[in-house]
Amino acid sequence: MSDNLHARAQKLFSQSLVEGITSAGQSWLDAHLRDCVDCARQVEITHELLGALRGIPVAVPRDLAARTQWKVRLRAQQRAEASSSSALLWIITAASWLLGVVSAPLVWRGFRWLGEVANLPKPVLQLGFVLWWAAPGLIAVAVVLHQRAASSRA
């Protein structure tokens, strides 16, 4: 027999123990196990080992389920808070952009006046204008990255 048939049998058997297989897959596996003594022996040994493992007593703390539920609720609450803070960040960002668009002409006039008073070249004024609007975004990105790093450590 081909090694592919044995590998398929092994895969189907493993799937049948964990997630289940289709009736066609089960029929093929049963037929293969009737014909292949090696695969049938492996299945038998696996069943014996699983039975022995199930017979081993394992001591678990009485409050394990309660602690697990508590941790799951805590994690869900953390995710909900992160989601709400993310929504707040989007709202603040949108408001910032809206205010930026509305106030851009006034800010440019201020930069132009400063350039005339200080006798600065136009590229310096343009760079200052761009940095004036980029700084809040860069700060927001830094805050978000810091929050993500802090939450991944927790």
N, C-alpha and C positions, 0 to 999 in steps of 0.2 A: 504494500500500500504506500501511497505517497505521504510524505511528511506534511503536506498541506492538509490532508484529511485529518491527521492527528492534531495539527495545530487548530483546525476549525473545531474539532471535537472539544479540545481543551478550552477554547474561547467560548463556545456555546455552553459548556458546563459551568464555567465561571460566571457567565451572564445569568444562567438559570438560578444560581445561588444568590446573586445580588439583586438583579433588576428584573429577572424573568425573560423568557424567550417566547417566540411565536410557537403555535402548535406545529407548524411545518418544521421549524428548527428543532423542536422537541422530538418529533417523529424521526428526523434524520439522525439526531443524537442517539436515540434509543436503538435505531437500526445499526449504527456504527458500533455502539457498545456491545451489541449482541455478536457482531462479527470480529471485534478487535479485543483480544484478551488483555493487552497492555493498557489500553485506555480504560477498559472496565475495571482493571485492578487499581489504576490511579484514582478513579472515581470512588471506588470502595475505600481506599486508604484516606482520601480526603474526607469522606463522610465519617470515618472512624475518628480522625483527628478533630474534626469539628465537634463531634459528640463528646470527646474527651475534654476539649476546651470549654464546652458549655457546662460540663460537670465540675469545673474548678470554681470553688466559692471565691467571690470577690467582695471585699469589704468596701462599701461606699458610705460616705457620711450621710446621716439622715437628712441633712438640710441641703444636699447636693441639688435637688430639683429646684428648691426655693432660691438658692444662690444663683443657679443658672438662669432662672426666670428674671431675677433681679438684674443680672448683668445684661440680659437681652433687652429689658426695658430701658436700662441706662444707656445702652448703645443706640436704641431707637430714639431716645430723647436727645442724645448728642447729635444724631443725624438730623433730627427735626430742627434743632437750634442752628445747626450749620446751614440748613436750607433757608431758614428765615433770615439769618444774617447775610446769606448770599443774595436773597431777594432785596434786602435793605441796601446792600452794596450796589445792585443794579439800579435801584431807584435813585440813590445818591449820584451815581454816575450819569444817569440820564438828566437829572436836574443840573448837574455841573456842566454838561455839554450844552444844554439849553441856555443856561446863563452865559456860557462862553460865547455862543453864537450871537446872543443879543447884545452882549457888552463888548464884542470885538472891535467895532468901530471906535468906541470911546477909549478903549485901551490903546488902540493904534494911535489915536490923536495924542494921548499922553506920552507914548514912546517917541512920536515925532517931535513933540514940544521939547522933551528931554534931550533928544538928539540935536535940536537947534540950539538949545541953551548950552549944552556941553560940547557942541561941535563934533558929534560922533558920526562916523561914516554910516551910510544906509545899511550895509551888510551887518554891522554890529547891532543896529536897531532891529533888523529882521530876526537875527539870532536871538536877541533878547525877547522879542515878541513870541517866538516859537517856544522858547524855554519857559516863558510865563505860563503858557497853556500846557506844556508837557510836564511840568513839575508836579502838579496834583495827580496826574495819571501815573507817573513814576512812583510817587509815594503810595498810591492805592495799590499798585502792583506789589510793591515791597511789603505792604501790610498783609495782603492776601497770601503771598508766598510765606511770610512769617507764620501766619495762622495755620496754613497747611502743614508746615514743618512741625509746629507745636502739636497739632492734632495727630500727626502720624507718629510722634514720639509717645503719645499717651496711650 
